[in-house]
Amino acid sequence: MEGFNEVIRLARQRAYALPKDHADHLTTLNQAAMDLGRGYSTTKVIEELDESIRMFREAVNSTAPGDPDRATYLSNLGHALGFKYTATQNMPDLDETLRVLRQALEVTPPNAATLPVCMNNLGMRLGQRYERTKAIEDLNEAISMSRAAILVTPYGDPDRVRRLHNLGNSLNKRYQLSKEPTDLDDAITFLHEAVSISPPGTRERGEWFTNLGNSMTDRYALTREDAHLEEAIKMLRKGIQASPHNPALAVWLNNLGLRLADKYTRSGDMADLEEATEIARRSLQLTSGGDPERINRQMNLANRLCVKHNRTGAIKDLDQGIAILQEVVAQTPTEDSERAPRLNNLGTSYANKYLRTDDKADLDEAIDILRKAVAASKPGKLSRAACLSNLGNNLAYLYARNRSMGVLLEAVEISRQAVDATPTGHHATAERLANLSLRLRDKFLRTGNMTDLNEAVRVSQKSVEATPPEHPVQAACFDTAGIIFLARYRESRKPEDLEAARDYFTKALPVSNTAVSVRVKAGRRFLTLPGIANDPKAYDIARSTIDLIPLLTPRSLQDTDKQHLLSDAVGMASDAAAIALQAGKGAEVAIDILETGRGVIASSSFEQSDVSRLMREHRDLAVSFVDLRDRLDRPAMQDAGSSIRPEAEDIDPVTLVDTERLNRYEAQRKLATLLDEIRSMSGFDRFLLPASIPEMHYAAKYGPIVILNVSSHRCDALIIEQSWIRSIPLRNLSQDAINSHASQLESVDTLKWLWDVIVSPVLDALDFTASSSEWRRIWWIPTGQLTTFPLHAAGDHLARSGKTTLDKVVSSYSASVRTIIHGRRQQYQPSEPGGDSQMDLVAVSMSETVGYAPLGHAESEVKAVLSVLGPSKLQHRQPPGYKKDVLSALDNCKIFHFAGHGRTHPDPLQSTLLLKDWQREPLTVANLLQADFGARPPFLAYLSACGTGQIRNSGSMDESIHLANAFQFAGVRHVVGTLWNVDDELCVRIARDTYEFMCCNGIQDESVSRGLHYATRKQRDEWVKETCTKTVDNKARQEATSDRDAVLVRKSPFLPKSPLWVPYMHFGV
């Protein structure tokens, strides 16, 4: 600063040192004024600028017209006046600037070096006047001047880059008004040249890159081409990199975050959403509390967090989004036009939280906020219709809980108002009509008034008619119409209503640009229509419906969200398989349907295993595959029936459909080509393909695989053997019979029934009824409610007739044929009876668990196991009973034995092995599905706890998710689990007998299932002998017995009537 002060002092001294009539006076005066101007640019002392302007004025006024220096003095004066306007923002200063610059331009010779300077200054100041006046003639003249300046500015001139930038910005401003594509193209051309010739380190380089990025954003908005969006993001990144400490960094980050959010919408790549969220967070952190843009940046971050929650199901993201939206609403004045949309966003966020938590407090909050949103919205505004629609939907949720007639009537009225408030032809009309028809259907179901149902039919038809062709909401409107007509059929029994319902459900299935969940729900309703199994078209529709189920669960979703979505499809695969059999398609087709529509989460685990192997052996192919797969793994579009956000009221989803379809088609084409290349590699010929017929035959090498398919249409056993695949009808089995026995799973009568209607017919078909010197093996794959039944224990044991599963075969269970094949593909080196001292036995006993009854025999059980499997056979480890230690120990062990409490949760992903830290860090099914046990996963996981193979949630039957299967999906070769409560003392005997058999026969695949079969049969025989020789005092036995079910300590119930040896079951190859 001292240097500049000296320059200014010397400038003043020179300016007044010469007399006015001296020949060099004006030249010296002009130079002094320029030095003062340069000093002002650093000091920002306005008095120095004013002094500079006085000197320039004196130079101009002292110069006669025609003097060759007059143009230079006028140009310099205009330039200084421009600085004065920038500092004061006074229009008289700008007007004088333009007047002086025009005068300068008039007297500047065509070949003068100052001509481009004068033209550029005039163009720049005209642009500034346009910003004040918004007069298009100012902008047009500014562009003309800037173009002229560029034409006379030589390449290599250091000022060319700034002039290119000024022109590009002005052209972009005119594009915003005219939407003339040539203006945008020219703007991008000039801005691109500016950044290409700007030297690294130039102070304004970050701003130039950013402006180019913003113009590329405009081009993307015009073309919807991914390449233009990528270029915009690239330029915005370069702007931030070139000037990471720029005062405008918060603005630049905000722009980049918005573009990354656009990219996520198109690509579905979770990495884009993650980065968009973090960029929005950084932008907000850099925005001061008084910045008027802060509230908009808060909205951006909240929106990213809510979208992230919708994708991942992470409640913490939704909670953060809600917290920000609450702050935004609190800052929004009552009369602000944005208050209603912001309240609507907050209300719908609470509604989304309710749909995840089922907490009525969240629903009450959503309704309260949405009422305020409606009250704040202005009649005639699009946002009002959206607020009404969301309120109506949430009132419907409330009615589903409390069955209040008042709530239902209000839901109908509010939904009607939402329709009335939606402009004719608006893209949301169809959805809101569909919502109204569902409310009217609910009203009919409550009152029985056919007038309401008939109106619902009419409204649903209007909804279909109002849907624009190829609009994403079309499928939901078809589905809703089907629901309404089916409701009327159930009342009227008119065939035409059933036919209409069938047709509407069918029409919903091929609408490819909507949420898969909408199409799956329509397919499910179709498959359960009365008499549909005899429809000639039913099989083709069933097949296409089942092929949708894997698309429900993008890989980026957490397993908890996959399970939630797949619950909508439970039973569909079994119904479709039954329809296939009814249509004469054969057992192979029925099995393929079941393998496609069931066990989707397990399939994802197996797929990841295959991709990991590809990554190890052919990394380039794997990287390409993951990239294309993730591009196709898009987030689902908004489900019909959900709320529409007012901020998006002017964006019709149909405008994005064509471009998205083309992008997906290209990615699908490339993926198909890549898969052909991958499958040409040695060992990858079946990469990601479903099981082939030869593979299924091979899977039955060690014994038949029996799939028990249960449907309201028919029930069958699908039998896979080495030589053929066939089906046998189970004519005495029905869903009603299964449901009646489901409440008596542990009874002797249920075991007899299982033998009579399922096991005996299957074994007869296999010719397994005769005695055999060798124990034959069988794998059971039950579906639906049958997954909870003990098929391995079926029969009349007390009759001692040998007509029991235990006396005929060694039973194992599997979730799917795919699971068996995947397990067989994993290489395993069995050990001889002498043992394997290189591997560990990890044993955990939990005789005491906080909050639960003590297990007096858990420690004895582990001691028995350690005694049988002595150090000469396996090294022993007993890690502390904490989650972290147990998971770590599993990385290098051969056998994992757990004796303690198990807790079966209604959400199967939350079922838990209870360790010491179960309250803080529970070891859940969800953890196991994400576990990686390395290259050598455990050979056996023996889970001696209650219900480790139990499913309590009917919506999870098709996924077969429980603790035992979770260990198997994680790579464990064999698992011993339990169907329900187990006796604490009996656990010791079952474990000891199983391991003794394994030691005698070698720790290998065959010995696990045979060992458990031996132990179970031994205990069965003792039970039969005891039962048949004396009367047991149940109450006395109850007092002496405890079980391992994780129930909070309370008075023990009576003993179950079933034999205690029944629950133990084997899963594995």
SVG drawing of the C-alpha trace seen along z (x, -y; Angstrom):
<svg xmlns="http://www.w3.org/2000/svg" viewBox="-76 -28 83 130">
<polyline fill="none" stroke="black" stroke-width="0.4" points="0.0,0.0 2.9,-2.4 4.1,-1.8 0.7,-2.9 0.6,-6.0 4.0,-7.0 2.8,-6.4 -0.3,-8.6 1.9,-11.4 4.2,-11.4 1.3,-11.4 -0.2,-14.5 3.2,-16.2 3.7,-15.5 0.2,-16.7 0.6,-20.1 4.4,-20.6 4.1,-21.8 2.3,-25.0 -0.9,-24.5 0.6,-25.9 3.4,-23.4 3.4,-21.0 3.6,-17.9 1.0,-19.2 -2.0,-17.2 0.0,-14.0 1.4,-14.3 -2.1,-15.0 -3.6,-12.0 -0.8,-9.8 -1.3,-11.1 -5.0,-10.4 -4.4,-6.9 -2.0,-6.3 -4.7,-7.6 -7.2,-5.3 -4.9,-2.3 -4.4,-3.4 -8.1,-3.5 -8.5,0.0 -6.4,1.1 -7.3,-1.4 -11.0,-1.8 -10.7,-5.4 -13.4,-7.2 -11.7,-10.6 -8.8,-9.3 -11.2,-8.1 -12.9,-11.6 -9.5,-13.3 -8.6,-11.0 -12.0,-11.9 -11.3,-15.7 -7.9,-15.2 -9.4,-13.3 -12.1,-16.0 -9.5,-18.7 -7.5,-16.8 -10.7,-16.4 -11.8,-20.0 -8.3,-21.3 -8.2,-19.3 -9.6,-20.8 -11.9,-18.8 -9.8,-17.0 -6.9,-16.6 -5.7,-13.0 -5.3,-12.6 -9.0,-13.6 -10.3,-10.1 -7.9,-8.6 -8.8,-11.2 -12.5,-10.6 -12.1,-6.9 -10.1,-7.2 -12.7,-9.5 -15.5,-7.1 -13.6,-4.2 -13.1,-6.2 -16.8,-7.2 -17.7,-3.6 -15.7,-2.8 -17.6,-5.6 -20.9,-4.1 -19.8,-0.7 -19.0,-2.2 -22.1,-4.5 -24.7,-2.7 -26.0,-6.2 -27.7,-6.3 -26.5,-9.8 -22.9,-8.4 -23.8,-5.6 -25.6,-7.9 -22.6,-10.2 -20.3,-7.2 -22.3,-6.1 -22.4,-9.6 -18.7,-10.1 -17.9,-6.6 -20.1,-7.2 -18.2,-10.5 -14.9,-8.7 -16.1,-6.0 -17.2,-8.8 -13.7,-10.4 -11.6,-7.2 -10.0,-6.3 -10.8,-2.9 -7.2,-1.7 -6.6,-3.2 -5.2,-0.9 -7.8,-2.3 -10.8,-1.3 -11.3,2.2 -10.9,0.7 -13.5,-1.9 -16.0,0.6 -15.6,3.1 -16.1,0.4 -19.2,-0.8 -20.6,2.7 -19.9,3.5 -21.5,0.3 -24.6,0.8 -24.9,4.2 -24.9,2.6 -27.6,0.2 -29.7,3.2 -29.4,4.7 -31.0,1.5 -33.5,0.7 -34.2,4.2 -34.6,2.4 -33.8,5.0 -32.3,2.3 -29.6,1.7 -28.7,5.4 -28.8,5.6 -26.5,2.7 -24.2,4.1 -23.9,7.3 -23.2,5.4 -20.5,3.4 -18.9,6.4 -18.9,8.3 -17.3,5.4 -14.7,5.2 -13.8,8.9 -13.5,8.4 -10.8,5.7 -9.0,7.4 -6.0,9.4 -5.4,13.0 -2.7,12.9 -4.0,9.6 -4.1,10.2 -7.5,8.3 -9.1,10.6 -10.1,13.2 -12.1,10.6 -13.8,9.3 -14.8,12.8 -16.2,13.4 -18.2,10.1 -19.7,11.0 -20.6,14.5 -22.3,13.3 -24.4,10.8 -25.4,13.4 -26.5,15.7 -28.6,12.9 -30.4,12.4 -30.9,16.2 -32.7,16.1 -35.2,13.6 -35.5,14.9 -34.8,18.6 -33.1,18.3 -30.7,21.3 -28.2,19.4 -27.6,16.9 -26.9,19.8 -24.6,21.5 -22.7,18.2 -22.4,17.6 -20.9,21.0 -18.5,20.6 -17.2,17.3 -17.0,18.4 -15.2,21.6 -12.6,19.6 -12.2,17.4 -11.4,20.2 -9.2,22.0 -6.9,19.0 -6.9,17.8 -3.5,18.6 -3.6,20.7 -3.5,18.4 -5.6,15.7 -7.6,14.1 -11.0,14.3 -10.4,17.8 -12.7,19.4 -15.5,17.0 -15.1,17.7 -15.2,21.4 -18.3,21.0 -20.1,18.9 -19.4,21.4 -20.7,24.1 -23.9,22.2 -24.3,21.7 -23.8,25.4 -26.5,26.0 -28.9,23.9 -27.9,26.0 -28.6,29.2 -32.0,27.8 -32.7,27.3 -31.5,30.6 -31.7,33.0 -28.5,34.7 -26.3,36.3 -23.1,35.1 -24.2,31.4 -24.9,32.1 -21.5,33.7 -19.8,30.7 -21.7,28.3 -20.5,30.3 -17.0,30.4 -16.8,26.6 -18.4,25.9 -15.8,28.1 -13.0,26.4 -14.3,23.0 -14.2,24.1 -10.7,25.7 -9.4,22.5 -10.6,20.2 -11.3,22.3 -11.4,19.2 -13.5,17.0 -16.1,14.9 -18.8,16.4 -17.8,20.0 -21.1,20.6 -23.0,19.7 -20.7,21.9 -21.1,24.8 -24.8,24.4 -24.9,24.5 -22.7,27.6 -24.9,29.4 -28.0,28.7 -26.3,30.1 -25.2,33.2 -28.7,33.7 -29.9,33.5 -27.3,36.1 -28.5,38.4 -32.1,38.0 -30.9,39.3 -28.3,41.9 -29.6,43.2 -25.9,43.4 -25.8,43.2 -22.4,41.5 -24.0,38.5 -26.6,38.2 -24.0,38.5 -21.9,35.8 -24.8,33.5 -25.8,33.8 -22.4,33.0 -21.9,30.1 -25.2,28.6 -24.1,28.9 -20.8,27.1 -22.6,24.3 -25.0,23.8 -22.1,23.8 -20.4,21.0 -23.6,18.9 -23.9,16.2 -27.0,16.0 -28.0,12.7 -27.7,13.8 -31.1,13.8 -30.1,16.9 -29.5,18.9 -33.1,20.1 -33.0,21.4 -29.8,23.3 -31.4,24.8 -34.3,26.0 -31.8,27.5 -30.0,29.5 -33.3,30.6 -34.5,31.8 -31.3,33.8 -31.6,35.4 -35.2,36.4 -34.4,37.9 -31.5,39.7 -33.9,41.1 -36.3,42.2 -33.4,44.1 -31.6,45.6 -34.3,45.6 -31.9,43.9 -34.1,42.3 -31.3,40.0 -31.3,38.3 -35.1,37.8 -34.7,36.5 -32.0,34.0 -34.2,32.9 -37.2,32.4 -35.0,30.3 -33.9,28.0 -37.4,27.7 -38.7,26.8 -36.0,24.0 -37.0,22.8 -40.7,22.7 -39.9,20.8 -38.0,18.2 -40.7,17.8 -43.1,14.8 -46.8,15.6 -47.6,13.6 -44.7,15.0 -45.8,16.7 -43.3,19.5 -44.8,20.4 -47.4,22.8 -45.0,24.8 -42.5,25.0 -45.1,26.2 -46.2,28.7 -42.7,30.0 -42.4,30.3 -45.8,32.0 -45.0,34.6 -41.6,35.3 -43.4,36.2 -45.8,38.3 -42.9,40.2 -41.5,40.7 -44.9,42.1 -44.9,44.6 -41.5,45.9 -42.1,45.7 -45.9,46.3 -45.7,43.8 -49.1,42.0 -47.3,39.0 -45.6,38.5 -48.9,38.8 -50.6,36.3 -47.7,33.9 -48.0,34.3 -51.7,33.6 -51.3,30.6 -48.6,29.1 -50.5,29.9 -53.6,28.1 -51.5,25.0 -50.1,25.4 -53.7,25.4 -54.6,22.4 -51.5,20.5 -52.1,21.3 -53.9,18.9 -56.9,19.9 -56.0,20.3 -52.3,21.2 -51.0,24.6 -49.5,25.1 -53.0,25.1 -54.1,28.1 -50.9,30.0 -51.4,29.1 -55.0,30.3 -54.0,33.5 -51.3,34.3 -53.7,33.5 -56.4,35.8 -53.9,38.7 -52.8,38.3 -56.3,38.1 -56.8,41.4 -53.8,42.9 -55.4,41.7 -58.8,43.2 -57.0,46.6 -55.8,46.4 -58.8,45.1 -61.8,45.9 -63.3,42.5 -66.3,41.7 -65.5,38.0 -62.0,38.4 -63.1,40.4 -65.7,37.8 -63.1,35.1 -60.6,37.1 -63.3,37.4 -64.1,33.7 -60.4,32.6 -59.6,35.0 -62.6,33.5 -61.3,30.0 -57.9,31.0 -59.4,32.2 -61.4,29.0 -58.4,26.8 -56.3,28.5 -56.5,26.7 -58.0,28.6 -55.4,30.5 -52.8,30.4 -50.7,33.5 -51.7,34.1 -55.4,34.2 -55.4,38.0 -53.6,38.8 -55.9,36.7 -59.0,38.2 -57.6,41.6 -57.1,40.6 -60.6,39.4 -62.0,42.6 -60.1,44.6 -61.6,42.3 -65.1,42.9 -64.4,46.7 -63.4,46.5 -66.7,44.6 -68.7,47.4 -66.9,50.1 -67.9,48.2 -71.5,47.3 -72.5,49.9 -74.0,47.1 -73.8,48.1 -74.0,44.4 -70.5,43.9 -69.2,47.0 -70.8,46.0 -69.3,42.5 -65.9,44.1 -66.2,46.1 -67.1,43.0 -64.2,41.0 -61.7,43.8 -62.7,43.9 -62.3,40.1 -58.8,40.6 -57.9,43.0 -59.3,40.7 -57.3,37.7 -54.0,39.5 -51.8,38.2 -50.4,40.9 -47.2,42.5 -47.4,40.5 -45.8,42.2 -49.0,42.0 -50.9,44.1 -50.1,47.4 -51.4,46.2 -54.6,44.9 -55.2,48.2 -54.5,50.1 -56.9,47.8 -59.6,48.4 -59.1,52.1 -59.4,51.9 -62.7,50.0 -64.2,52.3 -63.1,55.3 -64.9,53.8 -68.0,53.4 -67.8,57.0 -67.6,58.3 -70.9,56.5 -72.7,57.0 -71.1,60.3 -71.5,58.9 -69.0,60.6 -68.5,57.3 -67.1,55.7 -64.7,58.5 -63.7,58.3 -63.1,54.6 -60.9,55.1 -58.9,57.8 -58.4,55.5 -57.3,52.5 -54.8,54.6 -53.4,56.0 -53.0,52.5 -51.0,51.4 -48.3,54.0 -46.5,52.8 -46.3,49.1 -42.5,49.2 -41.9,45.5 -43.6,45.7 -42.5,47.1 -42.0,50.9 -43.9,51.2 -47.1,49.9 -46.9,52.5 -46.1,55.3 -49.1,54.4 -51.3,54.4 -49.9,57.8 -50.5,59.2 -54.1,58.1 -54.5,59.8 -53.0,63.1 -55.5,63.3 -58.6,62.5 -61.3,65.2 -61.0,68.0 -57.9,66.4 -56.0,69.6 -58.4,70.8 -57.9,67.7 -56.1,68.6 -54.1,65.3 -53.2,65.7 -49.9,67.4 -48.3,64.8 -49.4,62.0 -48.2,64.0 -44.8,64.5 -44.3,60.8 -45.5,59.9 -42.9,62.2 -40.1,60.8 -40.8,57.4 -40.1,58.5 -36.3,58.4 -36.6,54.8 -38.3,53.8 -35.1,53.7 -32.2,51.6 -28.8,52.7 -28.3,49.3 -31.3,49.9 -30.6,51.2 -31.9,54.7 -34.5,53.3 -36.0,51.3 -35.8,54.2 -37.7,56.4 -40.3,53.6 -40.9,53.4 -40.8,57.1 -43.5,57.6 -45.9,56.2 -45.1,59.2 -45.3,62.0 -47.2,65.0 -47.1,63.7 -44.5,66.2 -46.5,69.1 -49.7,67.9 -47.9,67.5 -46.3,71.0 -49.7,72.5 -51.1,70.7 -48.2,72.0 -48.9,75.6 -52.6,75.1 -51.8,73.9 -49.7,77.1 -46.4,75.3 -44.6,78.0 -42.5,78.1 -39.4,76.5 -41.3,73.3 -43.0,73.3 -39.6,73.6 -38.1,70.9 -41.0,68.6 -40.4,69.4 -36.7,68.9 -37.3,65.5 -39.9,64.2 -38.6,65.5 -35.4,65.0 -34.5,61.7 -32.4,60.4 -30.4,63.7 -29.9,63.4 -28.4,60.0 -25.9,61.5 -25.0,64.3 -24.7,61.8 -22.3,59.7 -20.2,62.8 -20.0,63.5 -19.1,59.9 -16.4,59.9 -14.9,63.0 -15.0,61.3 -13.3,58.2 -10.5,60.4 -9.9,62.2 -11.0,59.7 -11.0,56.2 -11.6,54.2 -14.7,56.2 -16.0,56.0 -15.6,52.2 -17.5,51.8 -20.2,54.2 -20.7,52.3 -20.8,49.0 -23.5,50.1 -25.5,52.0 -25.6,48.9 -26.6,46.7 -29.6,48.9 -30.2,49.1 -32.3,45.9 -34.4,44.8 -38.0,45.6 -40.2,42.8 -42.8,41.4 -45.4,44.0 -48.9,43.0 -51.1,42.0 -48.2,40.2 -48.1,36.5 -46.9,34.1 -44.6,31.3 -45.7,27.8 -42.2,26.8 -42.5,29.4 -46.0,28.4 -44.7,26.9 -42.5,30.0 -44.4,32.7 -42.6,36.1 -43.6,37.1 -41.1,34.5 -38.2,36.6 -39.5,40.0 -38.2,40.1 -34.7,39.1 -34.5,41.5 -35.8,44.3 -33.1,43.7 -30.4,43.6 -31.6,46.8 -31.8,48.5 -28.2,47.6 -27.0,48.8 -28.9,52.1 -27.4,52.6 -23.9,52.2 -24.6,54.4 -25.8,57.2 -22.6,57.0 -20.5,56.9 -22.3,59.9 -21.6,61.9 -17.9,61.1 -17.9,62.0 -19.6,65.3 -17.0,66.2 -14.3,66.2 -13.3,69.4 -15.4,70.2 -17.9,67.4 -20.2,69.1 -23.1,69.0 -22.3,65.4 -25.6,64.0 -27.7,66.5 -30.5,68.4 -30.0,72.1 -30.1,74.1 -31.9,77.4 -28.5,79.4 -27.5,77.3 -30.7,78.2 -30.2,81.9 -26.7,81.7 -27.9,79.9 -30.0,83.1 -26.9,85.3 -27.0,86.1 -30.7,86.3 -34.0,84.9 -35.0,81.3 -38.7,80.9 -40.3,77.4 -43.7,77.2 -45.7,74.6 -48.8,73.3 -51.4,71.1 -55.1,70.5 -55.3,71.9 -53.7,75.2 -50.9,76.8 -48.1,79.0 -44.8,80.6 -42.1,79.8 -39.5,82.5 -36.0,82.2 -34.0,85.4 -30.8,86.2 -32.7,87.6 -35.9,85.5 -38.0,82.7 -41.7,83.3 -44.6,82.1 -47.2,84.0 -50.4,82.3 -51.0,82.2 -54.8,82.6 -55.4,82.7 -53.4,79.6 -55.0,76.1 -54.2,72.7 -57.2,72.9 -55.9,76.2 -52.4,74.7 -53.9,71.7 -55.8,73.9 -52.8,75.9 -50.4,72.8 -51.6,72.1 -50.7,75.7 -47.3,76.1 -46.0,78.0 -48.8,80.5 -48.7,84.2 -51.8,83.8 -50.0,81.3 -47.1,83.8 -49.6,86.5 -51.3,84.1 -48.0,83.1 -47.2,86.7 -50.6,87.5 -51.0,84.5 -47.4,83.7 -44.5,85.9 -46.1,89.3 -47.3,88.4 -43.9,87.0 -42.0,90.0 -44.4,92.3 -43.7,90.5 -39.9,90.8 -40.3,94.5 -38.7,93.7 -41.2,95.7 -39.3,99.0 -36.5,99.6 -32.9,98.9 -29.5,99.8 -28.3,96.3 -30.0,93.1 -31.3,91.2 -31.3,87.4 -33.9,84.9 -33.9,81.0 -37.2,79.3 -38.0,75.8 -41.3,74.8 -43.2,71.7 -45.6,69.4 -46.8,70.4 -45.3,73.8 -41.9,72.3 -43.0,72.4 -43.8,76.1 -41.5,79.0 -41.5,81.2 -38.5,83.1 -40.6,84.3 -43.8,85.2 -45.5,88.5 -47.3,90.5 -44.3,91.2 -46.2,92.7 -47.6,95.5 -44.0,96.8 -44.9,97.7 -41.9,96.1 -44.3,93.8 -42.3,90.7 -39.9,88.4 -37.2,89.2 -37.5,92.9 -37.3,92.5 -34.9,89.7 -32.3,87.2 -33.9,83.8 -32.3,80.5 -33.9,77.1 -33.0,74.4 -34.5,71.0 -34.2,71.8 -32.6,74.0 -30.2,71.2 -29.0,71.3 -28.1,75.0 -26.3,74.5 -24.4,71.5 -23.3,73.4 -22.1,76.4 -20.0,74.0 -18.0,72.9 -14.9,75.1 -14.5,76.9 -11.8,79.3 -13.3,81.8 -11.2,83.0 -10.8,86.7 -12.1,88.1 -8.7,87.2 -9.5,83.5 -8.1,80.3 -5.9,78.5 -5.4,75.6 -8.9,74.3 -10.7,73.0 -13.8,73.8 -15.3,70.6 -17.8,71.2 -19.9,68.5 -22.1,69.3 -24.5,66.8 -25.8,68.3 -26.6,64.8 -28.2,62.1 -29.4,58.8 -33.1,58.6 -33.7,62.3 -34.1,65.5 -30.8,67.3 -29.9,70.4 -28.6,73.0 -27.3,75.4 -25.7,73.0 -22.2,73.3 -22.6,77.1 -23.5,77.3 -20.3,75.4 -18.2,77.5 -19.7,80.6 -19.0,79.3 -15.4,78.5 -14.9,81.9 -16.1,83.7 -14.1,81.5 -10.9,81.6 -7.7,79.5 -6.4,82.4 -9.4,81.9 -9.9,78.1 -8.2,75.2 -10.6,73.7 -11.5,70.0 -14.0,68.5 -14.1,64.8 -15.8,62.2 -19.5,62.2 -19.6,58.9 -20.7,58.3 -17.3,57.0 -15.4,59.8 -17.7,62.5 -17.7,61.1 -14.0,60.9 -13.7,64.5 -15.9,65.7 -13.3,64.5 -11.1,67.5 -13.1,70.4 -14.4,73.7 -17.2,74.1 -19.1,71.4 -21.3,72.7 -23.6,70.3 -25.5,71.3 -27.8,68.5 -30.9,66.6 -32.2,65.8 -34.9,63.2 -37.2,63.5 -38.4,60.0 -41.5,59.2 -39.1,57.4 -36.9,60.4 -33.9,58.2 -33.9,57.3 -33.9,60.9 -31.0,61.1 -28.5,63.4 -28.4,61.9 -24.8,61.1 -23.6,59.0 -24.0,55.8 -27.3,56.6 -29.0,53.5 -26.3,51.2 -24.9,53.2 -27.2,56.1 -26.0,58.8 -28.9,58.9 -29.8,60.6 -29.2,57.3 -25.6,57.3 -25.1,60.8 -26.4,60.1 -23.7,57.4 -21.0,59.5 -17.9,60.7 -16.2,63.7 -13.3,63.7 -12.1,66.4 -12.7,69.2 -16.1,68.7 -17.1,71.0 -18.0,74.5 -20.8,74.7 -22.8,72.3 -24.6,74.2 -27.2,71.8 -28.5,73.3 -31.1,70.7 -34.8,70.3 -36.3,69.5 -33.1,69.1 -34.9,70.6 -38.3,68.9 -40.2,66.3 -42.9,64.3 -43.7,61.8 -46.0,63.2 -44.7,60.4 -41.3,62.0 -42.2,65.6 -40.9,65.5 -37.6,64.1 -37.0,66.8 -35.0,64.4 -34.1,65.5 -30.9,66.0 -30.1,69.4 -30.5,68.4 -28.6,65.1 -25.5,67.1 -25.9,69.3 -26.3,66.2 -23.2,64.8 -21.2,67.8 -21.5,70.3 -21.8,73.8 -24.0,75.4 -26.3,74.0 -28.2,75.7 -31.2,73.7 -34.5,74.0 -38.1,73.4 -39.3,72.2 -38.5,72.4 -36.0,75.1 -35.5,76.8 -32.3,75.6 -31.3,79.1 -32.2,80.9 -29.9,78.5 -26.9,80.1 -27.8,83.6 -28.7,82.7 -25.4,80.8 -23.2,83.5 -24.8,86.3 -24.5,84.2 -20.8,83.4 -19.9,87.0 -21.4,88.3 -19.5,85.7 -16.2,86.6 -16.7,90.3 -17.6,89.7 -15.3,86.7 -16.2,83.0 -17.6,83.0 -20.9,82.1 -22.7,85.4 -21.9,85.6 -23.7,82.4 -27.2,83.2 -26.7,86.9 -25.3,85.9 -28.3,83.7 -30.6,86.4 -28.9,89.0 -29.2,86.8 -32.8,85.8 -33.9,89.4 -32.2,90.6 -34.1,88.0 -37.3,88.8 -36.9,92.5 -36.4,91.7 -39.5,89.4 -41.6,92.2 -40.4,94.7 -41.1,92.4 -44.5,91.3 -45.6,94.8 -44.6,96.2 -45.7,93.6 -47.9,90.5 -46.0,87.3 -47.0,84.7 -46.8,81.6 -46.8,79.1 -44.0,80.8 -41.9,80.9 -42.6,77.3 -41.2,76.3 -38.0,78.2 -37.6,76.9 -36.5,73.6 -36.2,72.5 -34.1,70.2 -36.7,67.9 -35.8,64.2 -38.7,63.1 -38.4,60.6 -38.3,62.3 -41.8,63.2 -43.8,66.2 -43.0,69.2 -45.9,70.5 -46.9,74.2 -44.8,76.5 -45.8,76.8 -47.7,80.0 -45.3,80.9 -42.3,83.1 -39.2,81.0 -36.9,82.6 -38.9,81.3 -37.5,77.7 -34.0,78.6 -33.3,78.2 -30.4,78.3 -29.7,75.7 -27.0,76.4 -25.6,78.3"/>
</svg>
